[in-house]
């Protein structure tokens, strides 16, 4: 009899040790799954940013190409305007020189004519020299008038060419600055794209590792759950035909739905129900609370062991109303819904696990 009691005690202690280890491994699994969800979200954000950066690179590259083509045309126009201005400037300098020379010649002729007039001032005779000098002076005066008009026209033309050239220079400088700005933008975008590519690779590796860890922990939990039930027969029966809905609301993510990225995917282990912040979260059935605390990506988390081979999981809560070891009844308020952890909106993440493995809760809900 004594030996029997000792053996029985050892079996009970072994079962308790297995149960403790199961609880620890379940916590580890929740942690890994939380990290996986976080990494997945980061990966999606990174992919979105990288796609946006690449789109900006393509857009800016095309815009810079058009700007550079326009800049090349503007530089050609600038060169043409400069040549035209230089030609007018040379013509104006030539006209100025010719006008100066003719004015000097006219002044000289006028001086000679004045001397001739003085020489023959006492006679009624108009000397041949006087007549010749008068003709030359009149002719030079006509040429001077023409040259002055030509000089005026060239001055106006030069001013117009100068304005056109200045405008062309301004357009070239403006477009050149725009091209330089685009080049800096492109360099920045390319650096950002390279950084995002490295981040994408890092997240790919992280997601792959987390998925492997999650699979290993799932397998281990299944084995430990089977071991913990070795000394007792799991009934797989709830207190009623169906379990109660923890909350009533719109299902925003179904069991088994996948979020894909980078050739990997994250599978939802339960269902996500959208409800207002602070909605009462109720126990799906009677059982014992084995976890009640904040847990990484799950936020405020409650896990109930229903002592029949089933566990239920309630995540994203704003607050928790129970503690570990509490005995709860079906429909009892155990928490208040929220948007803690990795929740993207106020909701409840609800899981049903059979021998540690997640199953579709929709088949069991009332």
C-alpha positions as CSV (number, residue, x, y, z in Angstrom):
1,X,0.0,0.0,0.0
2,X,2.8,2.4,0.9
3,X,4.6,1.6,-2.4
4,X,1.4,2.3,-4.3
5,X,1.0,5.7,-2.6
6,X,4.6,6.6,-3.4
7,X,4.1,5.7,-7.1
8,X,0.9,7.6,-7.2
9,X,2.6,10.6,-5.6
10,X,5.4,10.4,-8.2
11,X,2.9,10.3,-11.0
12,X,1.1,13.4,-9.7
13,X,4.4,15.3,-9.3
14,X,5.4,14.3,-12.8
15,X,2.1,15.5,-14.2
16,X,2.4,18.8,-12.3
17,X,5.9,19.3,-13.7
18,X,4.7,18.6,-17.2
19,X,1.8,21.0,-16.7
20,X,4.2,23.7,-15.6
21,X,6.5,23.1,-18.6
22,X,3.4,23.2,-20.9
23,X,2.4,26.5,-19.5
24,X,6.0,27.8,-20.0
25,X,6.1,26.6,-23.6
26,X,2.7,28.0,-24.3
27,X,4.0,31.4,-23.1
28,X,7.0,30.9,-25.4
29,X,4.8,30.1,-28.3
30,X,2.7,33.2,-27.7
31,X,5.9,35.3,-27.5
32,X,7.2,33.8,-30.8
33,X,3.8,34.4,-32.5
34,X,3.7,37.9,-31.2
35,X,7.2,38.6,-32.6
36,X,6.2,37.0,-35.9
37,X,3.2,39.3,-36.2
38,X,5.4,42.3,-35.4
39,X,8.0,41.2,-37.9
40,X,5.3,40.6,-40.5
41,X,3.9,44.1,-40.0
42,X,7.3,45.6,-40.2
43,X,8.0,43.6,-43.4
44,X,4.7,44.9,-44.9
45,X,5.6,48.5,-43.9
46,X,9.1,48.1,-45.4
47,X,7.7,46.6,-48.6
48,X,5.3,49.5,-48.9
49,X,8.0,52.1,-48.3
50,X,10.3,50.4,-50.7
51,X,7.7,50.3,-53.4
52,X,6.9,53.9,-52.9
53,X,10.6,54.8,-53.0
54,X,11.1,52.9,-56.3
55,X,8.0,54.6,-57.7
56,X,9.5,58.0,-56.8
57,X,12.8,57.0,-58.3
58,X,11.1,56.1,-61.6
59,X,9.0,59.3,-61.6
60,X,11.9,61.6,-60.7
61,X,14.2,59.9,-63.2
62,X,11.7,60.5,-66.0
63,X,11.2,64.0,-64.9
64,X,14.9,64.7,-64.7
65,X,15.4,63.2,-68.1
66,X,12.9,65.7,-69.5
67,X,14.4,68.5,-67.5
68,X,17.9,67.7,-68.9
69,X,16.6,67.5,-72.4
70,X,15.0,70.9,-71.9
71,X,18.2,72.2,-70.4
72,X,20.1,71.1,-73.4
73,X,17.7,73.0,-75.7
74,X,17.9,76.1,-73.4
75,X,21.7,76.1,-73.5
76,X,21.5,75.9,-77.3
77,X,19.1,78.9,-77.3
78,X,21.4,80.7,-74.9
79,X,24.4,80.2,-77.2
80,X,22.4,81.4,-80.2
81,X,21.3,84.5,-78.3
82,X,24.9,85.2,-77.2
83,X,26.2,84.9,-80.8
84,X,23.4,87.2,-82.0
85,X,24.2,89.7,-79.3
86,X,27.9,89.6,-80.1
87,X,27.2,90.3,-83.8
88,X,25.1,93.3,-83.0
89,X,27.7,94.5,-80.6
90,X,30.4,94.3,-83.3
91,X,28.2,96.1,-85.8
92,X,27.5,98.8,-83.3
93,X,31.2,99.3,-82.5
94,X,31.9,99.5,-86.3
95,X,29.1,102.1,-86.7
96,X,30.5,104.1,-83.8
97,X,34.0,104.0,-85.3
98,X,32.8,105.1,-88.7
99,X,30.7,107.8,-87.2
100,X,33.6,109.1,-85.2
101,X,35.9,109.1,-88.3
102,X,33.2,110.9,-90.4
103,X,32.7,113.5,-87.7
104,X,36.4,114.2,-87.6
105,X,36.5,114.5,-91.4
106,X,33.4,116.8,-91.4
107,X,35.0,119.0,-88.8
108,X,38.1,119.3,-90.9
109,X,36.2,120.1,-94.1
110,X,34.2,122.8,-92.2
111,X,37.4,124.4,-91.0
112,X,38.7,124.5,-94.5
113,X,35.5,126.0,-95.8
114,X,35.5,128.7,-93.2
115,X,39.1,129.6,-94.1
116,X,38.1,129.7,-97.8
117,X,35.1,132.0,-97.1
118,X,37.4,134.3,-95.2
119,X,39.9,134.4,-98.0
120,X,37.3,135.4,-100.5
121,X,35.1,137.5,-98.3
122,X,35.9,140.9,-100.0
123,X,35.0,139.7,-103.5
124,X,31.8,138.7,-105.3
125,X,33.6,135.7,-106.7
126,X,32.7,132.2,-105.2
127,X,35.9,130.2,-105.6
128,X,35.9,126.7,-106.9
129,X,37.4,125.5,-103.6
130,X,34.5,127.0,-101.8
131,X,32.0,125.2,-104.0
132,X,33.8,121.9,-103.7
133,X,34.1,122.1,-99.9
134,X,30.4,123.0,-99.6
135,X,29.4,119.9,-101.7
136,X,31.6,117.6,-99.6
137,X,30.3,119.1,-96.3
138,X,26.7,118.6,-97.5
139,X,27.5,115.0,-98.5
140,X,29.2,114.2,-95.2
141,X,26.2,115.7,-93.3
142,X,23.9,113.3,-95.1
143,X,26.2,110.4,-94.3
144,X,26.4,111.5,-90.6
145,X,22.6,111.7,-90.4
146,X,22.3,108.1,-91.9
147,X,25.0,106.7,-89.6
148,X,23.4,108.3,-86.5
149,X,20.1,106.7,-87.4
150,X,21.9,103.3,-88.0
151,X,23.6,103.6,-84.7
152,X,20.3,104.3,-82.9
153,X,18.7,101.3,-84.6
154,X,21.7,99.1,-83.6
155,X,21.4,100.4,-80.0
156,X,17.8,99.4,-79.8
157,X,18.6,96.0,-81.4
158,X,21.4,95.5,-78.9
159,X,19.1,96.2,-76.0
160,X,16.6,93.7,-77.3
161,X,19.2,91.1,-77.9
162,X,20.6,91.7,-74.4
163,X,17.1,91.2,-72.9
164,X,16.6,88.0,-74.8
165,X,20.1,86.7,-73.8
166,X,19.5,87.6,-70.2
167,X,16.2,85.7,-70.2
168,X,17.9,82.7,-71.8
169,X,20.6,82.8,-69.2
170,X,18.0,83.0,-66.4
171,X,16.1,80.0,-67.9
172,X,19.3,77.9,-68.1
173,X,20.2,78.7,-64.5
174,X,16.7,78.0,-63.3
175,X,16.5,74.6,-65.1
176,X,20.1,73.7,-64.1
177,X,19.2,74.3,-60.4
178,X,16.1,72.1,-60.9
179,X,18.2,69.4,-62.5
180,X,20.6,69.5,-59.6
181,X,17.8,69.3,-57.1
182,X,16.4,66.3,-58.9
183,X,19.8,64.7,-58.9
184,X,20.0,65.1,-55.1
185,X,16.5,63.7,-54.7
186,X,17.4,60.7,-56.8
187,X,20.6,60.1,-54.8
188,X,18.5,60.3,-51.6
189,X,15.8,58.0,-52.9
190,X,18.4,55.4,-54.1
191,X,20.1,55.4,-50.7
192,X,16.7,55.0,-49.1
193,X,15.8,52.2,-51.5
194,X,19.1,50.4,-50.7
195,X,18.5,50.8,-47.0
196,X,14.9,49.4,-47.3
197,X,16.2,46.5,-49.4
198,X,18.6,45.6,-46.6
199,X,15.8,45.9,-44.0
200,X,13.6,43.8,-46.2
201,X,16.3,41.0,-46.3
202,X,16.7,41.2,-42.5
203,X,13.0,40.9,-42.0
204,X,12.8,38.0,-44.4
205,X,15.4,36.1,-42.3
206,X,13.6,37.1,-39.1
207,X,10.2,35.9,-40.3
208,X,11.7,32.6,-41.5
209,X,13.3,32.1,-38.1
210,X,10.1,33.0,-36.2
211,X,8.0,30.7,-38.3
212,X,10.4,27.9,-37.6
213,X,10.4,28.6,-33.9
214,X,6.6,28.8,-33.9
215,X,6.3,25.4,-35.7
216,X,8.7,23.8,-33.2
217,X,6.9,25.2,-30.2
218,X,3.5,24.1,-31.6
219,X,4.9,20.6,-31.9
220,X,6.3,20.7,-28.4
221,X,3.1,22.0,-26.9
222,X,1.1,19.3,-28.6
223,X,3.5,16.6,-27.1
224,X,3.4,18.2,-23.6
225,X,-0.4,18.5,-23.8
226,X,-0.7,14.8,-24.6
227,X,1.7,14.0,-21.8
228,X,-0.2,16.2,-19.3
229,X,-3.4,14.2,-20.1
230,X,-1.7,10.9,-19.7
231,X,-2.9,10.4,-16.1
232,X,-6.5,11.5,-16.9
233,X,-8.9,11.1,-19.7
234,X,-9.8,14.2,-21.6
235,X,-13.5,14.4,-22.1
236,X,-13.4,17.0,-24.9
237,X,-16.9,17.9,-23.7
238,X,-17.9,21.4,-22.6
239,X,-20.6,22.2,-20.0
240,X,-23.0,22.6,-22.9
241,X,-23.3,21.6,-26.5
242,X,-21.6,24.8,-27.6
243,X,-19.4,27.4,-26.1
244,X,-20.4,31.0,-25.6
245,X,-19.3,33.9,-27.8
246,X,-16.7,35.9,-25.8
247,X,-18.1,39.1,-27.5
248,X,-20.5,39.8,-30.3
249,X,-19.2,41.8,-33.2
250,X,-18.0,41.8,-36.8
251,X,-15.3,39.2,-37.6
252,X,-12.5,41.1,-39.3
253,X,-10.0,38.2,-39.6
254,X,-11.1,34.5,-39.9
255,X,-9.4,31.4,-38.6
256,X,-6.6,30.2,-40.9
257,X,-6.5,33.5,-42.9
258,X,-3.0,34.3,-44.2
259,X,-1.0,37.5,-44.5
260,X,1.6,37.0,-47.2
261,X,4.8,38.8,-47.8
262,X,8.3,37.9,-49.2
263,X,7.3,34.3,-50.0
264,X,6.2,33.6,-46.4
265,X,2.9,33.9,-44.6
266,X,1.4,34.3,-41.2
267,X,-1.7,32.1,-40.4
268,X,-4.3,33.4,-38.0
269,X,-4.6,30.9,-35.1
270,X,-8.1,32.1,-34.2
271,X,-10.6,34.8,-35.1
272,X,-10.5,38.6,-34.6
273,X,-13.8,40.3,-33.6
274,X,-14.2,44.0,-34.0
275,X,-15.9,45.5,-30.9
276,X,-16.0,48.9,-29.2
277,X,-13.2,49.7,-26.7
278,X,-14.2,48.4,-23.2
279,X,-16.7,45.8,-24.3
280,X,-17.2,43.0,-21.7
281,X,-15.2,39.9,-22.6
282,X,-16.8,36.7,-21.3
283,X,-15.4,33.2,-20.7
284,X,-16.5,30.8,-23.5
285,X,-17.0,28.1,-20.9
286,X,-16.1,27.1,-17.3
287,X,-12.5,26.5,-16.5
288,X,-9.4,27.7,-14.7
289,X,-7.3,30.8,-15.7
290,X,-3.7,29.7,-16.4
291,X,-2.5,33.0,-17.8
292,X,-3.6,36.6,-17.1
293,X,-1.1,39.3,-17.9
294,X,0.3,41.6,-20.6
295,X,2.0,39.5,-23.2
296,X,3.9,41.3,-26.0
297,X,2.0,41.3,-29.3
298,X,-1.1,39.8,-27.7
299,X,-1.5,42.8,-25.4
300,X,-3.4,42.0,-22.2
301,X,-3.9,38.2,-22.5
302,X,-6.1,35.7,-20.7
303,X,-5.8,31.9,-21.2
304,X,-8.4,29.5,-19.7
305,X,-7.8,25.7,-19.3
306,X,-11.3,24.1,-19.5
307,X,-9.9,20.8,-18.0
308,X,-11.3,18.8,-20.9
309,X,-8.5,19.0,-23.4
310,X,-9.5,22.5,-24.6
311,X,-8.0,25.9,-23.9
312,X,-9.3,29.3,-24.9
313,X,-7.3,32.4,-25.6
314,X,-8.5,36.1,-25.3
315,X,-6.1,38.8,-26.5
316,X,-5.8,42.6,-27.2
317,X,-7.8,43.4,-24.0
318,X,-7.7,46.9,-22.5
319,X,-7.9,45.4,-19.0
320,X,-8.1,42.0,-17.2
321,X,-10.6,41.1,-14.5
322,X,-9.2,37.7,-13.4
323,X,-5.9,36.3,-12.1
324,X,-4.0,33.1,-12.6
325,X,-5.7,30.2,-10.7
326,X,-9.2,31.8,-10.8
327,X,-12.1,29.4,-11.4
328,X,-14.4,31.0,-13.9
329,X,-17.9,30.0,-15.1
330,X,-19.4,30.2,-18.6
331,X,-20.3,33.8,-19.5
332,X,-18.3,35.3,-16.6
333,X,-16.7,38.7,-17.5
334,X,-12.9,38.1,-17.5
335,X,-11.7,41.2,-19.3
336,X,-12.5,44.4,-21.3
337,X,-11.8,44.6,-25.0
338,X,-9.3,47.0,-26.3
339,X,-6.5,47.5,-28.9
340,X,-3.4,46.5,-27.1
341,X,-0.5,44.5,-28.5
342,X,-0.4,44.3,-32.3
343,X,-4.2,45.0,-32.7
344,X,-4.8,47.5,-35.6
345,X,-8.2,48.5,-34.2
346,X,-10.4,47.9,-31.1
347,X,-11.1,44.1,-31.2
348,X,-10.8,40.8,-29.5
349,X,-8.4,38.0,-30.7
350,X,-10.0,34.7,-29.7
351,X,-8.5,31.2,-30.0
352,X,-9.7,27.7,-29.3
353,X,-7.0,25.1,-28.7
354,X,-7.5,21.3,-28.5
355,X,-4.6,19.6,-26.8
356,X,-2.6,22.7,-27.4
357,X,-3.3,22.9,-31.2
358,X,-5.4,25.8,-32.6
359,X,-8.7,24.8,-34.1
360,X,-11.5,26.8,-35.8
361,X,-13.7,28.1,-32.9
362,X,-16.6,28.8,-35.3
363,X,-17.5,25.1,-35.2
364,X,-18.0,25.3,-31.4
365,X,-19.5,28.7,-30.9
366,X,-23.2,29.0,-30.1
